[in-house]
Amino acid sequence: MSLNLDTLRLQIDSLDHKLIALLNERAQVSLDIGAAKREAKDSQDEENTHVYIPGREKQVFEKVTRLNPGPLAADSLCAIYREIMSASIALQKDVMVAYLGPVGSFSHDASMKRFGDSVQYASQGTIADVFEAVERGRCQYGVVPFENSIAGSVVPTLDKFIKSKVKIRAETYLPVHHYLLSNSTTEAVRRVYSHPVALAQCQTFLNSQLKGIELVPCASTSEAAQLASKEKYAAAVCNRVCAEIYGLDILHADIEDQQDNTTRFFIISDAWDAPTVSDKTLLMFTVDHRLPGALCDGLKVFKDHSLNLTKIDSRPSMLRPWHYVFFVECAGVHGDSEVMNKVVSELGQFCLDVKVVGTYPDQRPQDLN
């Protein structure tokens, strides 16, 4: 049976009418939820004052993926729902998200992936500026890089958590691919701008294609693209999207040393999310290095409560030489749970400055588990 094009287009028009009506019906329910949250605020329920609920969003994405019969790909459907939920957030409340900029940075990409296109964004010059924007209330949320699968922990982020009162509310993972962008040719390039981590991740390419060329570190990869766009013989190692934003040509694609390059970002705010079925919690504490076995005793607390540790890191406390702050991430437990309260209490018996930095739904992609 032949398909009549005009008839099919009429079917599309009819479906669009239904979709628009349903989307607006969903939006009205979202507004009602916002009103209910404002009423709950009077009862001192701090969690209900937030419009971004990562645990709930995770449930929605899992639901639409499970219910999807095709032919739409799951990623496409989730992208559509990302924007639906972004619009719902914006309807309930004006939301400002701080990120390490300028536009086109990997932090900007991670922010868009987590919050969508309907909220407002505030570009910041440094990671410390992102923390300050949230601490001072200029932004409700901030997005900061925490660790990279190749380069390891992001030190400025760890250092800010030591002093800051902000909480980790969610995490997101972003695949990282680097491009060499320029207004010149590869042979004519005399200077390459990028973030130090990005330069370190592309050493094989840089040593083979641009050996001896000046490498200039920048605060972000998008700042590198911005600088390269203003110079005749300069290039930048950065995100593909920067080519369009800053009017640069793509000279080489996927120049990173390892293709499975992923960065984990944290979403920070003034409070963490409600418990879900798969939470992770990050704690920090200090131990006296002069006491034999002090760190071992601290880690044993987690073992005694059958908690799986997914990350351990340390940073100088800045209080005195050789005194360290330890960061420990454990899976399967919420920061307000009975188990975690016991862990914090027991750590406090022989550790200093014990603090739950944040608790957040586990968002690791399946291929990273």
ABEGO torsion letter per residue (X at the ends): XBBBAAAAAAAAAAAAAAAAAAAAAAAAAAAAAAAAAAAAAAAGBAAAABABBAAAAAAAAAAAAAABAOABBAAAAAAAAAAAAAAAAAAABBBBBBBBOBBGBAAAAAAAAAAEAABBBBBBABAAAAAAAAAAGABABBBBBABBAAAEBBAAAAAAAAABABBBABBBBBBBBBBBBBABBAAABABBBBBAAAAAAAAAAAAAAABGBBBBBBABAAAAAAAAAABAABBBBBBAAAAAAAGBBBABBGABABABBBBBBBBBBABBBBBBABBBBBBBBBBBAABBGAAAAAAAAAAAAGBBBABBBBBBAGABBGBBBBBBBBBGBBAABAAAAAAAAAAAAABBGBBBAEBBBBABBAAAX
